[in-house]
């Protein structure tokens, strides 16, 4: 008897846009992703980057997700652990009064990443390290054994060395603009504009 496969992972049930191409942020080559791929390495330049449109589907709530897609769930747990460990170290270096702003920044980053794509590890880390001196930020990333190329991307976003069109930098910049109370017309993404309108005082809407 043929073993029944979870419909969420069975490609026979996938839609046409569940397999798509993404432009490598380093060399611009088109790399094919499946909707549940966490990351891929560019075959042309070797750059490792995360799936900007990752879709967990039923793995978000299914009790068998660890058995069905173990690599995906392990990657997700590692991401959450990395973010929490970095947040803990950053919080210890900032004044207690900075905590609400840090939580707000993470919430804004979460909304932007969900709607616009981007690499969660790069964006969350950059947002967390925004108020930390750059040399100290590099030390924290090394302490957490961050992959060298991911750490380089994070630091490039923080220093402004990442290209202006780089999605991760754009999302980081939008978080900072939203924290500064920028009006909707100054935001480049629809999600950013929506978030800016939502947090603007009634008189400015």
C-alpha positions as CSV (number, residue, x, y, z in Angstrom):
1,X,0.0,0.0,0.0
2,X,1.3,3.4,-0.9
3,X,2.1,5.6,2.1
4,X,-0.1,8.6,2.4
5,X,2.0,11.8,2.2
6,X,1.0,15.1,3.9
7,X,-0.9,17.2,1.4
8,X,1.0,20.3,2.6
9,X,4.3,18.8,1.6
10,X,3.1,16.7,-1.5
11,X,4.1,18.7,-4.5
12,X,1.1,17.3,-6.4
13,X,-1.1,19.6,-4.3
14,X,1.1,22.7,-4.8
15,X,0.1,25.7,-6.9
16,X,2.1,27.1,-9.8
17,X,3.7,29.9,-7.7
18,X,4.8,27.5,-4.9
19,X,8.0,27.1,-6.9
20,X,9.6,30.4,-7.9
21,X,12.8,32.1,-8.7
22,X,14.5,34.7,-6.5
23,X,17.3,37.0,-7.6
24,X,20.6,36.4,-5.7
25,X,21.2,39.5,-3.7
26,X,25.0,39.3,-4.4
27,X,25.3,38.6,-8.2
28,X,21.7,38.9,-9.5
29,X,21.4,35.3,-10.8
30,X,18.0,33.7,-10.7
31,X,17.8,30.9,-8.1
32,X,14.9,28.5,-7.8
33,X,13.2,28.1,-4.5
34,X,10.5,25.8,-3.3
35,X,8.0,27.5,-0.9
36,X,9.3,25.6,2.1
37,X,13.1,25.9,1.4
38,X,14.7,27.8,4.2
39,X,17.8,28.9,2.2
40,X,19.8,28.1,-0.9
41,X,23.3,28.7,-2.1
42,X,23.7,30.6,-5.4
43,X,25.2,28.2,-8.0
44,X,26.9,31.1,-9.7
45,X,28.7,33.0,-6.9
46,X,28.3,30.7,-3.9
47,X,26.3,33.3,-1.8
48,X,24.1,31.7,0.9
49,X,20.8,33.5,1.5
50,X,17.4,32.8,3.0
51,X,14.2,32.3,1.2
52,X,12.5,35.7,1.3
53,X,9.0,34.1,0.6
54,X,9.2,31.1,2.9
55,X,5.9,29.5,3.6
56,X,5.5,27.1,6.5
57,X,1.9,26.2,5.8
58,X,0.5,23.5,8.0
59,X,3.9,23.1,9.7
60,X,3.0,26.2,11.7
61,X,0.5,24.2,13.8
62,X,0.8,20.5,12.9
63,X,1.9,18.2,15.8
64,X,3.8,16.0,13.3
65,X,5.8,18.9,11.8
66,X,9.1,17.7,13.4
67,X,8.8,14.4,11.6
68,X,7.4,15.7,8.4
69,X,9.8,18.6,7.8
70,X,12.6,18.1,10.4
71,X,15.2,20.4,8.7
72,X,12.7,23.2,8.3
73,X,11.6,23.0,11.9
74,X,15.2,22.8,13.2
75,X,16.1,25.8,11.1
76,X,13.2,27.7,12.6
77,X,14.1,26.8,16.1
78,X,17.7,27.9,15.5
79,X,16.5,31.2,14.1
80,X,14.3,31.8,17.2
81,X,17.2,30.8,19.5
82,X,19.6,33.1,17.7
83,X,17.3,36.1,18.0
84,X,16.5,35.5,21.7
85,X,20.2,35.0,22.6
86,X,21.2,38.2,20.7
87,X,18.3,40.1,22.3
88,X,19.4,39.0,25.7
89,X,23.0,40.2,25.1
90,X,21.9,43.5,23.6
91,X,19.4,44.2,26.4
92,X,22.2,43.7,29.0
93,X,24.2,46.5,27.3
94,X,21.4,49.0,27.0
95,X,19.5,51.0,29.6
96,X,16.3,49.4,30.9
97,X,14.3,52.3,29.4
98,X,15.4,51.1,25.9
99,X,13.4,47.8,26.2
100,X,10.0,49.1,24.9
101,X,11.7,50.6,21.8
102,X,13.5,47.3,21.2
103,X,10.2,45.4,21.4
104,X,8.6,47.9,19.1
105,X,11.4,47.6,16.6
106,X,11.1,43.8,16.6
107,X,7.3,44.0,16.1
108,X,7.7,46.3,13.1
109,X,10.5,44.1,11.6
110,X,8.2,41.1,12.0
111,X,5.3,42.8,10.1
112,X,7.6,44.0,7.3
113,X,9.3,40.6,6.9
114,X,6.0,38.7,6.7
115,X,4.7,41.0,4.0
116,X,7.8,42.0,2.1
117,X,10.1,39.0,2.4
118,X,13.8,39.5,3.3
119,X,16.2,37.5,5.5
120,X,14.8,37.3,9.0
121,X,18.2,36.5,10.5
122,X,19.8,39.6,8.9
123,X,17.0,42.0,9.6
124,X,16.3,41.0,13.2
125,X,20.0,41.1,14.1
126,X,20.4,44.5,12.5
127,X,17.4,45.9,14.3
128,X,18.6,44.5,17.6
129,X,22.2,45.8,17.1
130,X,21.1,49.3,15.9
131,X,22.1,51.0,19.1
132,X,25.3,48.9,19.7
133,X,28.7,50.2,18.7
134,X,29.8,48.5,15.4
135,X,32.9,46.8,16.8
136,X,30.9,45.5,19.7
137,X,28.2,44.3,17.3
138,X,30.8,42.3,15.4
139,X,32.0,40.8,18.6
140,X,28.5,39.7,19.6
141,X,27.9,38.1,16.2
142,X,31.2,36.2,16.5
143,X,30.3,35.2,20.1
144,X,27.0,33.6,18.8
145,X,28.9,31.8,16.1
146,X,27.0,33.5,13.3
147,X,27.8,32.2,9.8
148,X,30.6,34.6,8.5
149,X,28.7,35.6,5.4
150,X,25.5,36.2,7.3
151,X,27.4,38.3,9.9
152,X,29.0,40.3,7.0
153,X,25.5,41.0,5.6
154,X,24.3,42.2,9.0
155,X,27.2,44.5,9.5
156,X,26.9,45.8,5.9
157,X,23.3,46.8,6.7
158,X,24.3,48.5,10.0
159,X,27.1,50.5,8.4
160,X,25.2,51.5,5.3
161,X,27.6,49.5,3.1
162,X,24.8,47.3,1.8
163,X,23.4,48.6,-1.6
164,X,20.4,50.9,-1.2
165,X,18.3,48.4,-3.2
166,X,19.2,45.5,-0.9
167,X,15.9,44.3,0.5
168,X,17.3,43.7,4.0
169,X,18.7,47.2,4.2
170,X,15.5,48.6,3.0
171,X,13.5,46.8,5.7
172,X,16.0,47.9,8.3
173,X,15.8,51.5,7.2
174,X,12.0,51.3,7.2
175,X,12.0,50.1,10.8
176,X,14.3,53.0,11.8
177,X,12.1,55.4,9.9
178,X,8.9,54.1,11.6
179,X,10.6,54.3,15.0
180,X,11.4,58.0,14.2
181,X,7.7,58.6,13.4
182,X,8.1,59.1,9.6
183,X,4.9,59.9,7.7
184,X,3.6,57.3,5.3
185,X,4.8,59.1,2.2
186,X,8.4,58.7,3.3
187,X,8.1,54.9,3.4
188,X,9.0,52.8,0.3
189,X,6.9,49.7,0.8
190,X,3.1,49.4,1.1
191,X,3.5,47.6,4.4
192,X,5.7,50.4,5.8
193,X,3.2,53.0,4.6
194,X,0.4,51.1,6.3
195,X,2.3,50.8,9.6
196,X,3.2,54.5,9.5
197,X,-0.5,55.4,8.9
198,X,-1.5,53.2,11.8
199,X,0.9,54.7,14.3
200,X,0.4,58.4,13.2
201,X,-1.6,60.7,15.5
202,X,-5.3,61.2,14.3
203,X,-4.6,64.7,13.2
204,X,-1.9,63.5,10.7
205,X,-4.0,60.7,9.1
